[in-house]
Amino acid sequence: MTKTEIIEKIIPFLVEEFEVEVDLIKPEANLHETLQLDSLDYIDLIVIIESSFNINVTYEDFQNIKSFDDFYCFLDSKMNTSQTSITN
């Protein structure tokens, strides 16, 4: 799955789950502030990611994620690592 495909798949979940306008989800926007995430919201986000992309994610994975672009890059990296280990 490409980064573009990841973005196209995750944005509708973010809009629905966190009740945010799609126009606010921009690559440079702050993920935490835009989605108004608290600790329980991070759990919801992790569940969405794990069920949608079949990868394991922890709360600690979000320590260095500031923007939506960071988030997309993280998912892309995690997906590619996961697929590489499956095929090897």
GIBELCOR-V342505 format. One record per residue. N is the residue number from 1. PHI is phi in radians with two decimals (999 if undefined). BURIAL is # if it has 16 or more other C-alpha atoms within 10 Angstrom, else .. D_LAST is the distance of its C-alpha to the last C-alpha in Angstrom with 2 decimals. Layout:
# GIBELCOR-V342505
{{N:PHI:BURIAL:D_LAST} {N:PHI:BURIAL:D_LAST}}
This chain:
# GIBELCOR-V342505
{{1:999:.:17.32} {2:-1.43:.:19.52} {3:-1.04:#:21.67} {4:-1.07:.:24.67} {5:-1.13:.:23.29} {6:-1.07:#:22.51} {7:-1.06:#:26.09} {8:-1.11:.:27.59} {9:-1.44:.:26.00} {10:-1.46:#:26.86} {11:-1.00:.:30.39} {12:-1.03:.:32.04} {13:-1.14:.:30.80} {14:-1.11:#:32.18} {15:-1.07:#:35.46} {16:-1.26:.:35.96} {17:-1.18:.:34.86} {18:-1.84:#:36.58} {19:0.84:.:39.43} {20:-2.09:.:39.24} {21:-1.17:.:40.34} {22:-1.03:.:37.61} {23:-1.12:.:39.62} {24:-1.42:.:39.03} {25:-1.55:#:35.25} {26:-2.03:.:35.01} {27:-0.91:.:32.26} {28:-1.52:.:34.66} {29:-1.20:#:36.09} {30:-1.29:#:35.62} {31:-1.05:#:33.27} {32:-1.07:#:35.13} {33:-1.23:.:38.59} {34:-1.12:#:38.00} {35:-1.56:#:36.53} {36:0.89:.:38.90} {37:-1.38:.:36.22} {38:-1.99:.:37.28} {39:-1.08:.:35.19} {40:-1.22:.:35.21} {41:-1.13:.:34.18} {42:-1.08:#:31.06} {43:-1.10:.:30.19} {44:-1.03:.:30.80} {45:-1.11:#:28.64} {46:-1.09:#:25.73} {47:-1.08:#:26.20} {48:-1.05:#:26.31} {49:-1.10:#:23.09} {50:-1.11:.:21.19} {51:-1.32:.:22.67} {52:-1.41:.:22.38} {53:-2.05:#:18.87} {54:0.97:.:17.20} {55:-2.27:#:16.37} {56:-1.63:.:18.04} {57:-2.37:#:20.83} {58:-2.10:.:23.62} {59:-1.02:.:27.11} {60:-1.10:.:26.43} {61:-1.04:.:23.87} {62:-1.53:#:27.02} {63:-1.02:.:28.92} {64:-1.79:.:28.25} {65:-1.60:#:28.31} {66:-1.91:.:31.76} {67:-1.80:#:31.73} {68:-1.10:#:30.15} {69:-1.10:#:28.39} {70:-1.01:#:26.88} {71:-1.10:#:25.81} {72:-1.13:#:24.25} {73:-1.11:#:22.41} {74:-1.05:#:21.16} {75:-1.08:#:19.90} {76:-1.05:#:18.30} {77:-1.10:.:16.53} {78:-1.10:#:15.50} {79:-1.15:#:14.27} {80:-1.17:.:12.19} {81:-1.15:.:10.71} {82:-1.11:.:10.18} {83:-1.21:.:8.66} {84:-1.12:.:6.23} {85:-1.25:.:5.23} {86:-1.25:.:5.58} {87:-1.40:.:3.82} {88:-1.58:.:0.00}}
